[in-house]
């Protein structure tokens, strides 16, 4: 079930929104009673999420492994897939990339060395419930533990889906967070995340951002979300106007070029047209998006939709994610294959979010070959070596510098 906070204030009209031919065919087959207006209503999508083995088996031919994993599951990170996104999943192939990201598999019950329930030590850096203060001038504001879909590699698998106790987020935790932020004037940057904050009603999210903007020393507000990619119907024209008015930035969690549907294009257009700066975050996943051509297609597609590829993440070592993780060198190979071979805007920063709360550490291929005298030897994108004069001193203060 979804809580009342995610169902408040039904819009008077759903607004026009495209339905791609593939989604239309899927709707006719599996949701014949749903009208186009219902299908394009993000609340209808949330209310009709697929949450049970029986519900998913009606649509996908589940493997024995998938059935066993779903039956075995208890606790947070439940099965949860909205109808719209389910149309992207291969009905017959359990090895399809997007299907693997959302349908449980028994591999997620395997614990490999180095994995942890909270690999980034967010709980350790939580100053009040739902507020993580790790970096000197930035905080992570966890607004909700609810998502439209539940990614099986989720870093916050401990707290999403069935939040209780420590991880129960809402108005009371928000108020404590506001009080903390008012007292800590070193904080200038707030990232609102969750769960997914775009599952909140317009009124609640509007109120949250407005309240943060009342704190004078907060200069920069970002929203981290997967919703425009997995539930693009959420981006109503009214919603786009609201976030545009607040001058927030938005980071979109994108996995694969197959997600870049006409619906997603419409959602990105609405946000960009409203003046919302858009960036993307992509988790590197084994057998899903760990090929250079897949990443290039994804990042080119994002740029065409006015989304700047920002981060490529090494998959965090959260419990049960070993089957998703690639070697770090795979990420370096992808960046090396992009740099110089495509637009610089299409090359994200490859980062490892250091276990234990060390924060994001950028990694890049080694383009410095070595030195010869005062020359630095550099490798370019084509593998050629170039010299750069670098005597290690201020080049503007040498003996031949004119007075």
N, C-alpha and C positions, 0 to 999 in steps of 0.2 A: 504493500500500500504506500501511497505518497501522502505526506502530511499536508495539513491545511495551508501551510505557508507557501507550498508550491502550486496551489490551486486558486489563490485569491484573484479577484478582479478579472473575470472572464472578459475578453475583448468583445465589443459590440459586433464587430465583423472580423472574420479571419484575415481579410485582405487578400489581394491577388498574389499568388505564388505559383511558380512553374511546377509541374509534375513531369518528370522525364518519362519517356516512353517505357523504360525498364521498370520504373516505379509504378507507372500506370498498369502495366501488365501484371506486376506482382500484386497490386491492390485488387485488381479484378479477380485474381485467382484465389487469394487468401483472405481478403477483407471485402467481399462483394457488397456487403450491406453499407459500407462506409461511403459517405459522400465525399466529393473532392474538398468541400469545406471542412469536413471532419479530418480528413487526411492531412490537410494543411494547417490544422489547429495543433499547436505544440502540446497543449494540455491533453488533447485526445491521444496523441502519440505517447505521452507519459502514462496516461491511464491504461493504455493497452499494451504496456511493456510485456515482453515475453519473459516470464519469471520461473517457469516450471518445466520439468522434463517433458510433460505431455504437451505443453504449449509449443515447445521448440520442435518436438518430433512431428507436429502437424505440418511444419514447414521444411525442416531439414531431415535428410536421411542420416540419422545419428549413428556413429560407429559405436561398437561395444565399449571402447575406451571412454568416449564422451559420455555415454549413458552412465557408466560406473562413476566417473568423476562428478557428475551432477548429483547422483544419488548419494554420494559420500559427503557432499559439502555440508558444513555447518558453520554458523557464525558470519563474520563480515565478508565483503567481496562476494556477494551472491551472484547468481546468474541474472542478468538484466540486459535485454536488447530491445530497443524500440522497433516498431514495424518498419519505419522508413529505412533504418540502417540494415535491417535484416534482408532487404532486397539486394544488398551488395554481396551477400554471402553465397557461396557456391552450394547449391542444394545437395550435391552428390559427393563433393570432395572435402573430407575433413582436414586435408593438408593445405587447403587454400589459406593464404596469408591472413586476410582479414577475418576469416572464420576462426582461425587459431587464436587471434587476439581477444576474442569475446566468448568463445565456447570453452568451458572448462575441459581440461585433459588431466589424466592421472599424473602426468609429469609435474604438475604443480604441487603435488604432495611429497615430492622428493626434495630433501634438504641437502644442498651441496655446501662444501666448505666455504666459509667467508660470508655466507648469507645471514641476514638478521631480520627480525620482524620490523625493526625501525632502523634501516641501514644508515640513514642520514642523521640520526640522533636528534630528530625534531622534538621528540618528547623531552629530551634533556635540555633543549634550548627553548622550551615553552615557558613563558613568563606568567601568563594567565591562560586559562583554557582557550584554545583556538588561536593563540598569538605566539608565533615563533620569532624570537629576536636573536639571530645568529650574526648577521653582519652589523657593523657599527651604526650605519645610518638607515638601515632597511629592515622591514619586518614582513613576515608572511601572515596574512590575516585569513584564517580558515573559517569561512562563513557558513558552510553547511557540509554534511557528510553524505549528501545525496548526489547521484549522477544519473544521467539518462541511460548510459551504458557502462558496464564495469569491465575495464581492461584487465586481463588476467596477469599482467606484469606490473600492476599498479604499485607504486612506491608506498602509498598510504593504504595498502590492503588491510591493515590492522584496524582502520577506522571508518571505512566507507561502506555504505549499504545498510548496516544495522547499528548506527551509532548509539551507544549507551554509556552511562557513567562518565569517565574522563573524556570520552570523545563525543559527548552529546553537545551539539553546537546550536546556538539560537540566540534569542534576545538577551538572555542573562549573560552568556559568554561575551556577546558583543559589548554590552555595557561595561564589563570589566576591562575589555580591551580598549575601549575609548578612554577610560580613566587612566590606564597605563600610558597610552600614547600622549595624553595631555600632560602627563608628568615628565615624559622623556623627550625633551626638546631636541635631542640629537637625531631623532627619527625624521627623515624628510621624504621617505619613499615607502609606499605601502603596496604590496602585491596581494590582491584579493583572490583567494583560490578556495579549494575545498577537498573533496567533493567538487561540485561544479556550481559556481555562484549564479550562472545564468539559468539554473533551474528555479531560482527564486522569482517571485512575481516582480513585475516592473516596479510596483510601489515599494517593495522591500529593498530591492537593489538600489533604486533611486534614493531611498532614505539612508541606506548604508553609506553610499558615496557622498551624499550631501553632508552627513554627520562627520565623515572624515575630513571633508573640505573645510569644516568649521574650525578644525585644529590648525592654527595659523602656521606652524612650522612644517606642516606636511605640504610638500611641493609637488609631489609626483604620485599618481595613483594608477596602478595597472590592474587588469583583470586577466587571470589565467583561466582558459576555458577550452573545452572540446566541443561545446554545443554547436557553434556555427558549422562544424564539420559533420557531426553525427545527427544533429537535429536542427538543420538550417531553418526550418519553419519558425523556430523561436525568434528569429530576427525579424520581427514585425517592423513596419515603418515607424510605428510609435516608439518601439524599443530603440531603434537606431537613432531617432531624434533625441531620445533621452540620454543615451550614453555619449552622443556627440556634443550635447549641451554641457556635459560635465567635463569634457576635454580629457577623458581617460585614454590610456593606451590599452591595447588588447593583444594577448599572446594566445595563439590558436594551436592546440595540440593536433597535429596532422601526422598520419602514419604512412599513407600509400597514395599514389596518383589515382587509383580507382575511386578514391573518396571525392575527387574533384568533379562532382556532378553538376548539372545545370542548377540544381537547388542550392548547392554550395556557392556557385558563382553568384547567384542572386543575393545570398546572404552577405557575401564579401562585398559585393557592389553596394548594398545598402549601408553597410558600416563605413566603407571608404567614402562614399558620397556624403555621409554625415560628418566626415572629418575625423573619424577614429583611426589613428595610426595602427596598422596591423603588422604583427610579426608572427613567426611560426616557431614551434618547438617540435622536434621529431625524435623519438626514441629509436635507436638502432636495434633492430630485432632480427635474430638469426632466421634465415629462410623466409623472411617476410619483406624486408626492404634493404637487405644488406648487399645489394648489387648496384654497381655504379650507374647503370642505365636506368634503374628504377628511381634512384635518388635524383638523378639529373632530370628525369621527366617530372618528378614531384616538385622540385624546386623551380623549374621553368614554369610549371603550371601555377604555382603559387604567385610568382612574380606577375604572371598575366592577370591574376586576380587581385593585384595590388597588395599582396602579402609578402613581406620581406623575410626570407628564411633567416632565422636568428640563431637558434641553437640546434645542434645535433648531439643528442645525449647518448653516452654509453649507458646501457641498461643497468639500472641500480641493482645491487645484490640483495634484493628482498627475498624472503623465504619463498621457495618454489618457483624461482624465475630462471633457473639454470638452463632450461631448454630454449630460452629466448636470448641469452647473452652470447655475443660474439667476442672473439679476442679484440683487445683494444686496437691492435694493428689493422683490423678490418676498417675501423673508422678512419684511421690515418690514410689508408689506401684510397678510400672514397674521397676524402678531402684532397688528396694529391691528384686524383683523377678529375676533380672539378676545377681546381685552381689553375687559371690560365687557359683552360679549355672551354670555359663558359663565362658569362657575365659575373663580375665580382659580387654583384648583389645576390647572385644565386648560390653563393658559397657561405654556408653558416659557419659558426664557430663550433668546433667539436670539443665537448667538455666531458670530464668525469666529475660527477658530484661526489666529492671525497667521502667515503664511509667514516662515520664517527663525527660528522658535523664540520668537516673541513671546508665545505663550500665548493663552488664550481671552480675546477682547474682546467684552463684551456690547453688543448694539445694540438700540435700541428706537425706535419712532416718536417724533417730536418732539411732546410734549404741551404744551410751553411756547411760548405764542404771542408773548409779549413782556412789557413792563412799562408801567404808567401810574402815575407817582409811586411811592408805597410799595406799590402792588399788583402782584402777579404775575398775569399773565393765562394761564389754563390751559384747554386744550381737553379735554373729557371724551369718553367713548366714543361719544356721540351727535353729536359735532361742535359742541356748545354751549360757549360761552366763560364761564368763571367767574373771579372775582377772589379772590385769596388775599392777606391782609395780610402783607407781607414787606418791612419797612423796611430789612432788612439789618443789624439790630442785635439784641441780646439782648432779646426782648420782655419778659423778666422784670425788667429793670433800668432801665426808663424812669422819668421824673419822677413819674408817677402811681401807681407801685407802692407799696402800703402797706408801712410799716416792719415 
